């Protein structure tokens, strides 16, 4: 197993331990998932107001890296109170979910991954199981027409025929049955419960019931959901006995949503229907369903003055992911006011323009026997082979290019224009004559479509 698939913040489960779903309908839906290729991911919550990377700064264990931007408060207890109270000023009045969905649809995204709840426990839907929610009376946004943000966002994306993945954090650092007061360890010392579950099973049972109730609330009241995207792999039966009986609640959810895909990240087993490298791309073809989640900026939540990956970089990254058999989830954190950052939109629009011309080489494809060779990445769809060549801005292809494939070829065309190209076949390559130079300043990647002769 290549070590590179294990890189990223949390690593991911191993390909060789993947468990195929038993349900035929879920197995069928995994093929739907593999066809989609590109997701828009959004981490959004009150933390966006101060530009923090979601919930992590609440945990003392993670303070060394997550509180680098906290330059106004040294006392961690005071800081946590300030953080928890952020929802009392959270008022994203410029939030227009239809605009988000329109942008996603027009720029080639096929499904949404949206944070219904991150580890801090703040709920972006109208849950009845906690007052720490977007519709609470002391949250100024609670009177807005889009106050139930999860409902409004899911509806808007569904209306654009985009898939829906509900991100849900298994740990909940606001829940009194997870970070419980007066127990063996101090609240917020680390990511784990403040008590030994074996010594306080009744508290853990209340937390498990709370978690089931919230998951079922989303599965029952929020329309068709394609994926339950479960984060917080430390909540795991093999770690400190943190068993929330996930299979039990997934079975209940599938009575309502029988097509439901579950991504129980980093845990493995029957509920991790696909694996999720984070901020990394495997260096070879992975033959089980997978999805890399990558930030367009430098962190998951909105950051003031953030820098964003260029459209050229995003195109190459998508090509790398798809040629290795995966999907790419690109994360953008909305601004505190509900708008998406203009700089991120600009770069994602560049990716969208390229996909409009070259999407046939991406959507619905599967990896070829060779993922990459001599500067070309390969995908296939049916009998058609696509050779994709990312270009730097100062790079050009002139006169002829040699595509390293021994597949007997009947026709070669430029995917962007559809024009057939002259070529000659050698034993291990196809040399294609170009009608004109192809300049990197005009396109981030050129795609050749090869039709085999057999």
JOMO-V453390 format. One line per field, one symbol per residue. ss: DSSP state (H for helix, E for strand, L for the rest). phi: phi as a letter, one per 20 degrees, with the letter a starting at -180 (. if undefined). psi: psi as a letter, one per 20 degrees, with the letter a starting at -180 (. if undefined). A space follows every 10 residues. Layout:
ss = ???
phi = ???
psi = ???
This chain:
ss = LLHHHHLLLL LLLLHHHLLL LLLHHHHHHH HHHHHHLEEE EELLLHHHHH LLLLLHHHLH HHHHHHLLLL LLLLLHHHHH HHHHHHHHHL LLLLLLHHHH HHHHHHLLLL EEEEEEELLL LLELLLLLLL LLELLLLLLH HHHLLLLLHH HHHHHHHHHL LLEEEEEEEL LLLLLLLLLL LLLLLLLLLL LLLLLLLLLL HHHHHHHHHH HHHHHHHHHH HLLLLLEEEE ELLLLLLLLL LLLLLHHHHH HHHHHHLLLL EEEELLLLLL LELLELLELL LLLLLLLLLE EEEEELLLLL LLLLLLLLLL HHHHHHHHHH HHHLLLEEEE ELLLLLLLLL LHHHHHHHHH HHHHHHHHHH HLLLLEEEEE EEELLEEEEE ELLEEEEEEE LLLLLEELLE EEELLLLLEE EEEELLLLLE LLEEELLLLE EEELLLLEEL LLLLEEEEEE EELL
phi = .ffffefofd mbfegfdfdf gffgffffff fggfffmcde dcdbrggffd meelegffef gdfgdedfee ddbeefffff fffgegffcf bffefcgffg fgfgffdnfd bdccffbeff nfeecefddb eebfeffeef ffeffdgefg fffffffffe lefcdefbef fcedffddee fmdfcfgmfb edgebeffec fffffffffg fgfffffffe dcmfcecdde dnffebgedl meeelfgfff fffffecfef edcegmennf ddfbecgdlb cgebfdedfb bedcffedbf egcfmfdcff ffffffffff fffenddcde eceffgeoee ggffffffff fffffgecff edfmecfefd ebalnddccb bmeeddddcf cffedcdcmb cdefbeffde ccceffdnff dfbcedfcac edeefafddf febfadcddd efec
psi = pphhiirrgi arrqgijpop qhphghgghh hgghhghpqp qpopahhhhj kqmcihihph hjhhhikhin jiphphgggh ggghihhijo mmijpnhhgg gggggikjqi rqopohpahi ippjrmqjiq imrhjqhjpi iiiqhkgngg gggggghhij kqqppopppg qojipijfmp qkbhqqpjha irqjrphhil hhghhhgggg ggggghgghh jkapphpooo rmihnphiok kmojlghghg gghihgmijp ppnnpihrai jmiqqmqpkr pqjrppjrpr ppppphbirg rqppkqqqqq hggggggggg ghhjjaqpop ppoqrhiiqq phhghghhhg ghghhhhjhh ifpjrqqrhp gppkipqprq ocipppopoq qrhjqqpqfq qopnpjpppg qpqohhiipq qqrqpagjrp ppppirqoph ihqiqqpppp oqi.
